[in-house]
Amino acid sequence: MAKPDNIGYFSVQGQSRSEGIVRVIPVLDLKAGMVVRGVAGEREKYRPIVSRLVSSSAPREVASALQTLFGLQEFYIADLDAIGGAPPALSIYAGIQSLGVNLWVDAGIRVMQQITPLLEAGVATVVVGLETLAGPDALAEIVQRAGVGRIVFSLDLRKQKPLASSVAWRERDPLFIAGEAFAIGVRRLLVLDLASVGMGGGTGTEELCRELARNHPTLEISAGGGVRDVDDLRRLRDTGVQNVFVASALHDGRIKPTDLGEFSQE
């Protein structure tokens, strides 16, 4: 298993964003023990993935194919059952970790107590989503107790509007929420518009990412949802994004292993 403290994410903060550091991180949406294909965040419509890369939808087999073909060593898991209130699928995480990779996991975290099992399971990065988080106070406790390097705050959007569980953030502008999270201590941010997931129309968040990078030069920014091709990777890189989350474009062959040569995967 890769060591969870082997986090190179902050290395980007000592370098200019213009140096073009983009790391592609494949997404595994998990539902009922299988990898499923996202459809605009409408989770009742998600079905087991059909991929050109692998005939199975079993999580470890899908991850192994991506690791082998693309040389990728990190995976983002959206545990949809856990996001809906079920316990996290720790055994599935362990199976994927046995490949020697690091995981980013969104398991529907609301409060600090829910993070402990993930940290103990060796999850390298716990993703704390706006969609489920109890609010600013909960985020502050999580950052303080879990450590800034292990936490990514996911700025969950739907059609560019915040998808917030907390009343404190429900009617706020995305830039305000990101700024408050930064003031709390967050230094790693994911921008994800669920309406774009699996739709192949681009993320639609480039301008938001550009403004976030301009407002917070030391913030590590990740983005995903609807990435179409290698040109989308370049566009996101040019906005200041450092990590790009991709799923369908890898499985459909729109992004090929040879396309990743210009991007850092370390």
N, C-alpha and C positions, 0 to 999 in steps of 0.2 A: 504494500500500500504506500502511495506517495505520502510524504510527511505533510500534515496540514499546516505546519508552521513555515513551510517552504513557499512563502507567498512573495512572488516577484512583482506584484501589482503596483507597489509603491515606487518601483524603479522608474516608472514613467513620470513621476512627479519631479524628478531631478533633470528632466529633459524637456526640450521644447516640443509642444504639440505638433509643430510644423515638421518635425522629423519623421512623422508618418508611422507611428507605432500603432498597429492594428493587429489584434489577436482574434482569430475566429474561434468561437466557442459554440459547439453544437448543442442544440436543445433536445432534451428528452422529456416530452410531456407524458406523464404516467397516469394511467387510469385503469383500475381493476387489474393491476399487475402487468399491464402491457404498455408499450409505447404507442401513443395515438397521434393522429394528425390534427393540429389546431385548426379551428374554423371560426375566425373573427371573435374569439372569446366565448362563443356559444357552446359551452362544454357538453351540453346534452347531445350535440351533433358530432362530437369527436368519435372517431372510429379507429381501430388498429391500423397502424401505418402500413402503406404499401410503398416499398422502396426498390429502386434499381440496384441498391447496394447489398441488400440482404433479404432473404425470403421470410425471415422471422420478424415478429413484433416483440419478442422477448427482450427485456431491457439490456441484459448483459450481451446478448448476441448483436443487437443493434449498435451498442457502444463499441464492441470489439471490431465490428466492420468499419466504423468511422475512424477508430484509432488506427487500424491497419492501413486503410486506404488513404487517409488524409494526414496521418502522423499527429493527430490531435491528442493532447494529454489532459484536457480539462473538459468537463461537461456541466451544463446547467440542467438541473432537474426541476421541473415544475410538478410537484406531487399534488395532482388535482384532487385526489381523495382527501388528503390532509388539508388542503386549502378549503375543502368543503366541510371540515370538522372531524375527519377520521384521524387515527394515530398515524404518525409518519411511517413510511415503508422502509424501516431500517434494514431489513434483510435484503431488499433490492439494492439499496445504496451500497451495502457491503459487497454484494456480488459484482457491482460495477467497479468499486474501489479495488477489488482483487486483480483488476487489469493493470494496476499501478498508476491510476489516474487520480486527479483531484476533482472534487465535486463542489459546485455551487448548488445549493438546495433551497427552494422555496417550499416550505411545508406549512404554510398558513399561519405563521407566527403572529400572535396577538400580544403576548407578554413575555417577559424574560424567562419565566419558568419553563416555557415550551422549547427554549433553545438548548437547555442543558443536555437532553438526550442526543441532539445532533452533534454538539461539541464532543461529547463522550464517544460518539460513533466515528469521530475522526473526520467529519465534514469540514473541508477546508474553509468554505465560505458559506455563511448562513445569509440567505436573502430574506430581508424583512420587507414585506410588501405593504404599500399604502392601502391596498384592498382589504387587508385583514388586521393591520396593526391597530391597537387600542387607542393610540394617540401620541402626541409629542412627549408626554411624560414617560410613556412606555419605551419610546425610542431612546430617550436620554438614559434610562436605566440600562437598556440593552447595550448601548455603545459603551457606557461606563464599565459594566461588569463583564461583557464578553470581549471587549477590546476592539478598537477601531479597525484593525487589520482583518478581523474575521467577519465583519458585517458589511453587507451591501444593502442600501436602502433602495427599494424599487419604487420609482415614481410611476405608479400604475395609472394609466389613462384609458378612457374610452372615447374615441372621436375627439381627442385632444382635450378632454375634460377630465379632471381628477376623479378617479374611482376610489373613494375614500370611505373606510369604515367609520372613522372618527368624525364626529360632528365638528370638531375644531378645524378640520381641513376640508370638509365636504364642499364648501362654497368658495374655497380659496383658489387663486391662480397657481398653476404649476410652478412658476418661478418663485412665488412666495413660499410654497411648501418646500421647494428645494433649498431656498435660502434659510428657512428656519431649521431644516435638517442639518445644513452646514454649520449653522450657529450652535446647534446641539453637539456637534462633534463628528458628524458623518463626513467621511472623505472618499467614499466609494458610492457611486450612484448609478442605477440602471434606469433608463428611460424606455418604457414599454407601453405602446398603445395597443390594447387587446383587440380593438376593432380591425387592426391590420394583420393580426396573426394568421398565418396560413393563406392569406389572400393574394400574395405575390404582386402587390401593388406598391411596394416600398414602405418604409417605416412611417413616413409623413411627419417625422419629428426632427428633421435636420435643422430647421431654424431654431427650435427650442434648444437642441444640443449645442448649436453654435453660441447662443446667448448664455447658456450655462457655462460653457468653456470660457467665455469672455468674462463673465461675472466672478467665476471661481477658478482661477488658473491652476490651483493645486488639487482640484477635484478630479478623481479618476471617473471618467464617464464611460458607461457601457450603453449599448442600444440594441434593439432587436424588434422583431415583429414585421413580417412581410418582406424581408430582404429578397430581392429578385435574382441578383447576379453580381459579378465581380465589380461592375460599375457602381452598384450601391455600396459596396465595401469602400471603394475609393471616395465616394461622396461623403460617407459618414466619417472617414478618416479626415477629410478636409474640413469638417465642422469641428474637429477636436475630440471625436470619439476614439477611445483606445481599445475597447473590446466590442466585437459585434457578435450577437447571438443569431445563429442561423439554424434552420431545420429543413423546411421543404426544399429549398434550393440545392441542398446537398443530396437529398434523396432522389430528387427529380433529374439530377445531372446538370442543372443550370450553373452550378459552381462545381468545378472539377478539381482534383488534387493539384493539377498543374497551375491552376489559377492562384494558388496560395503562395507561390514562390516569392512574390513581392511583399508579403506581409510577414511580420514577426510572429512566430508561434512559441517563443520561449518565455 
